[in-house]
Amino acid sequence: MFPKNAWYVACMPDEIDDKPLGRTICNEKIAFYRQSDGKVAAVEDFCPHRGAQLSLGYVCEGNLVCGYHGLVMGCDGKTVAMPGQRVQGFPKIKSFPVIERYGFVWVWPGDAAQADPAKLHHLAWAESPDWAYGGGLYHIHCDYRLMVDNLMDLTHETYVHTGSIGQKEIDETPVTTKTEGDHVITSRFMQNVMAPPFWKANLRGNGLPDDQPVDRWQVCHFYPPSHIMIEVGVALAGKGGYDADPKFKASSIVVDFLTPETETSMWYFWGMARNFNVKDTNLTAQIRDGQAKVFSEDTAVLEAQQKNLLKYPERKLLMLNIDAGGVQSRRIIDRLIAAEQPQKQAA
């Protein structure tokens, strides 16, 4: 259903600033908390004493304390102490590798021995003062792969997002798909069109006119296990489109981290990184609010789709050329899942 030997976004740092956080990721119930040195730790959300949720407890002197009987848990999953009891012999519970980087907390829910920090997806924009970022989090009741399909085929924008980013030219412009190893790219370039409302606002935000034709682009990048970065933007028509001088365009990266919770639910960390007018915090808030509305429209469609698929499991879905990006991405996901399965012994 989902690869476990991979880095997933678990939460945003401020979600665990002063208290534990319980979150299910890839069917693993995990308690996150900060140690005395400020580093994030993650252990199985299960007290070995009576099975209470450790995330409902509190942090004391850098250790996680169960809120039921006061058992003190270390970051390695080993019991440290318990009032009036000898508990050092308790079996360890599972602990999970964690990295805090790029403004997110990442967790490796699979085999801890394979958790290589070098495998963490590099986000150059997150380390550069030339970029600004604003985003949010949605909990969505759908298979995360439905969101992969959604983001790797933006044809739906014409119909789902009619008042913000949709326009008829999306339908009328062919999309190309290519795969480079585990990286899938779908691209669509629209020439000499009028910008939809969301992009008109971005043009104004960069001091550009919003009533002139533009060249618009959408370049979707899938990276396993389920990260999708979408290069989007508009440039005044005839100024070079995607390659236009920054003074003639408004361009951004739509950031999508899809973290499976269960087979039919996910955590959706969304946002937009932009490299124009980066010091304007009001613009950042305006873009974030606009995105929130767009993604809430996706959420409604995907949750209804999930219910329909569960109701009619025998129905076979049809594939069109516009689905190529999602199909190729799913093949990579399936291959990674298969690689994690125990090999059957030959008879």
URJO-V779098 format. One record per residue. RES is the residue in three letters. SS is DSSP state (H for helix, E for strand, L for the rest). PHI is phi in whole degrees, 0 to 359 (999 if undefined). D_LAST is the distance of its C-alpha to the last C-alpha in Angstrom with 1 decimal. Layout:
# URJO-V779098
res = (RES/RES)
ss = (SS/SS)
phi = (PHI/PHI)
d_last = (D_LAST/D_LAST)
This chain:
# URJO-V779098
res = (MET/PHE/PRO/LYS/ASN/ALA/TRP/TYR/VAL/ALA/CYS/MET/PRO/ASP/GLU/ILE/ASP/ASP/LYS/PRO/LEU/GLY/ARG/THR/ILE/CYS/ASN/GLU/LYS/ILE/ALA/PHE/TYR/ARG/GLN/SER/ASP/GLY/LYS/VAL/ALA/ALA/VAL/GLU/ASP/PHE/CYS/PRO/HIS/ARG/GLY/ALA/GLN/LEU/SER/LEU/GLY/TYR/VAL/CYS/GLU/GLY/ASN/LEU/VAL/CYS/GLY/TYR/HIS/GLY/LEU/VAL/MET/GLY/CYS/ASP/GLY/LYS/THR/VAL/ALA/MET/PRO/GLY/GLN/ARG/VAL/GLN/GLY/PHE/PRO/LYS/ILE/LYS/SER/PHE/PRO/VAL/ILE/GLU/ARG/TYR/GLY/PHE/VAL/TRP/VAL/TRP/PRO/GLY/ASP/ALA/ALA/GLN/ALA/ASP/PRO/ALA/LYS/LEU/HIS/HIS/LEU/ALA/TRP/ALA/GLU/SER/PRO/ASP/TRP/ALA/TYR/GLY/GLY/GLY/LEU/TYR/HIS/ILE/HIS/CYS/ASP/TYR/ARG/LEU/MET/VAL/ASP/ASN/LEU/MET/ASP/LEU/THR/HIS/GLU/THR/TYR/VAL/HIS/THR/GLY/SER/ILE/GLY/GLN/LYS/GLU/ILE/ASP/GLU/THR/PRO/VAL/THR/THR/LYS/THR/GLU/GLY/ASP/HIS/VAL/ILE/THR/SER/ARG/PHE/MET/GLN/ASN/VAL/MET/ALA/PRO/PRO/PHE/TRP/LYS/ALA/ASN/LEU/ARG/GLY/ASN/GLY/LEU/PRO/ASP/ASP/GLN/PRO/VAL/ASP/ARG/TRP/GLN/VAL/CYS/HIS/PHE/TYR/PRO/PRO/SER/HIS/ILE/MET/ILE/GLU/VAL/GLY/VAL/ALA/LEU/ALA/GLY/LYS/GLY/GLY/TYR/ASP/ALA/ASP/PRO/LYS/PHE/LYS/ALA/SER/SER/ILE/VAL/VAL/ASP/PHE/LEU/THR/PRO/GLU/THR/GLU/THR/SER/MET/TRP/TYR/PHE/TRP/GLY/MET/ALA/ARG/ASN/PHE/ASN/VAL/LYS/ASP/THR/ASN/LEU/THR/ALA/GLN/ILE/ARG/ASP/GLY/GLN/ALA/LYS/VAL/PHE/SER/GLU/ASP/THR/ALA/VAL/LEU/GLU/ALA/GLN/GLN/LYS/ASN/LEU/LEU/LYS/TYR/PRO/GLU/ARG/LYS/LEU/LEU/MET/LEU/ASN/ILE/ASP/ALA/GLY/GLY/VAL/GLN/SER/ARG/ARG/ILE/ILE/ASP/ARG/LEU/ILE/ALA/ALA/GLU/GLN/PRO/GLN/LYS/GLN/ALA/ALA)
ss = (L/L/L/L/L/L/E/E/E/E/E/L/H/H/H/H/L/L/L/L/E/E/E/E/E/L/L/E/E/E/E/E/E/E/L/L/L/L/L/E/E/E/E/E/L/L/L/L/L/L/L/L/L/H/H/H/L/E/E/E/L/L/E/E/E/L/L/L/L/L/L/E/E/L/L/L/L/L/E/E/E/L/L/L/L/L/L/L/L/L/L/L/L/L/E/L/E/E/E/E/E/L/L/E/E/E/E/E/L/L/L/H/H/H/L/L/H/H/H/L/L/L/L/H/H/H/H/L/L/L/L/E/E/E/E/E/E/E/E/E/L/L/L/H/H/H/H/H/H/H/H/H/L/H/H/H/H/H/H/H/L/L/L/L/L/L/L/H/H/H/H/H/L/L/L/E/E/E/E/E/L/L/E/E/E/E/E/E/E/E/E/E/E/L/L/L/H/H/H/H/H/H/H/H/H/L/L/L/L/L/L/L/L/E/E/E/E/E/E/E/E/E/E/L/L/L/E/E/E/E/E/E/E/E/E/E/L/L/L/L/H/H/H/L/L/H/H/H/E/E/E/E/E/E/E/E/E/E/E/E/E/E/L/L/E/E/E/E/E/E/E/E/E/E/L/L/L/L/L/L/H/H/H/H/H/H/H/H/H/H/H/H/H/H/H/H/H/H/H/H/H/H/H/H/H/H/H/H/H/H/H/L/L/L/L/L/L/L/L/L/H/H/H/H/H/H/H/H/H/H/H/H/H/H/H/H/H/H/H/H/L/L/L/L/L/L/L)
phi = (999/207/294/256/274/197/269/241/291/264/190/264/307/286/287/230/297/228/206/291/230/261/211/267/226/53/68/262/275/234/253/253/201/260/276/300/275/90/287/277/241/218/228/304/277/207/285/292/286/229/80/290/281/296/293/272/270/210/255/224/53/82/247/269/251/293/279/265/231/83/298/256/250/273/291/269/87/264/292/266/194/201/307/72/231/260/234/297/274/300/295/292/266/289/243/234/296/224/228/252/202/63/87/223/255/250/228/249/279/264/291/299/294/262/281/266/303/293/276/292/300/280/238/299/297/286/252/250/289/276/233/241/223/215/196/199/222/238/261/238/271/202/302/301/290/293/289/301/303/299/277/269/222/271/302/297/303/300/252/273/241/297/262/225/242/279/199/296/295/297/297/276/255/294/247/247/229/216/236/237/66/263/247/251/232/243/227/217/236/252/251/54/240/272/289/286/308/300/280/299/296/290/300/298/295/255/73/248/292/252/247/246/301/226/258/238/223/219/235/263/242/260/232/292/280/194/258/230/249/240/283/226/169/222/227/306/306/83/257/115/56/308/265/296/301/308/288/251/215/233/227/207/241/280/258/225/250/255/250/297/262/227/295/230/206/207/254/246/267/237/179/219/256/228/241/227/47/289/273/276/292/294/294/302/294/296/295/299/295/296/296/303/294/300/288/292/293/298/302/299/294/291/293/293/299/300/300/294/294/289/286/236/295/276/284/269/275/268/242/238/297/291/273/302/298/294/298/295/295/295/298/294/301/299/294/293/297/299/293/272/281/301/286/287/285/293/290)
d_last = (27.2/28.6/27.6/28.4/28.4/31.8/35.5/37.1/40.8/41.1/44.9/48.2/49.9/52.8/50.5/50.0/53.3/54.6/52.0/48.3/46.3/43.5/41.2/37.8/35.7/32.2/32.2/33.1/36.5/38.3/41.8/43.6/46.8/49.0/49.4/52.7/52.4/51.7/48.1/45.7/43.1/40.3/38.6/36.7/39.4/38.9/41.2/39.3/42.3/42.6/40.4/43.4/43.2/44.2/45.4/48.2/49.6/51.6/51.6/53.7/54.2/51.1/48.8/47.4/49.1/47.7/50.4/49.7/50.3/50.9/47.6/47.7/44.4/43.9/42.4/39.4/38.5/40.1/42.8/46.2/48.6/49.8/53.4/54.1/50.4/48.1/45.0/43.9/41.0/39.5/36.0/36.0/35.3/33.6/35.8/35.5/36.7/39.8/42.1/45.5/46.5/48.2/49.7/46.5/44.2/40.6/37.6/33.9/32.0/28.6/27.4/30.8/29.6/29.2/32.7/34.6/38.2/38.2/35.8/38.6/40.0/43.4/46.4/49.4/51.7/51.2/52.6/55.6/59.1/59.4/57.2/57.7/55.0/55.2/52.5/51.2/48.3/47.3/44.9/43.5/41.6/39.2/35.8/36.5/34.9/37.8/40.1/38.2/38.9/42.5/43.2/41.6/43.7/47.3/48.6/48.9/51.7/54.2/53.5/52.5/54.8/57.9/60.4/58.9/56.6/56.2/58.0/57.8/57.3/53.8/52.9/54.9/53.3/50.1/47.2/45.0/41.5/39.7/36.6/36.7/33.4/32.9/36.6/37.7/41.4/43.4/47.1/50.1/53.7/56.7/60.0/63.5/62.8/64.5/62.7/61.5/63.0/60.5/61.0/64.7/64.8/62.9/65.3/68.2/66.4/66.4/70.1/69.3/70.8/68.7/70.6/69.7/66.8/63.7/60.5/57.5/53.9/50.5/47.7/44.6/42.0/38.6/36.9/33.7/32.9/35.8/39.1/41.5/44.7/47.1/50.0/52.9/56.6/59.7/62.3/65.7/65.3/66.0/65.4/62.0/59.7/56.6/58.2/61.6/63.7/63.1/66.7/66.0/62.8/61.0/57.3/54.7/51.0/49.6/47.2/44.3/41.7/39.4/37.8/35.4/36.4/34.1/32.4/35.9/38.3/39.1/41.7/43.5/45.4/47.8/50.8/52.7/53.5/56.6/58.6/62.0/64.7/62.4/65.1/66.0/64.4/65.8/64.0/60.7/61.4/62.4/59.2/57.0/58.8/58.4/54.7/54.3/55.8/53.6/50.4/51.5/51.8/48.2/47.2/48.9/47.1/43.6/43.9/45.1/42.3/39.7/41.3/41.3/37.6/36.8/39.1/37.6/33.9/33.3/35.8/34.5/36.4/38.1/38.0/41.0/41.7/43.1/39.7/38.2/38.6/36.8/34.0/33.4/33.7/31.1/28.6/29.0/28.6/25.4/24.0/25.0/23.5/20.1/20.4/20.9/17.8/15.1/12.3/8.9/6.3/3.8/0.0)
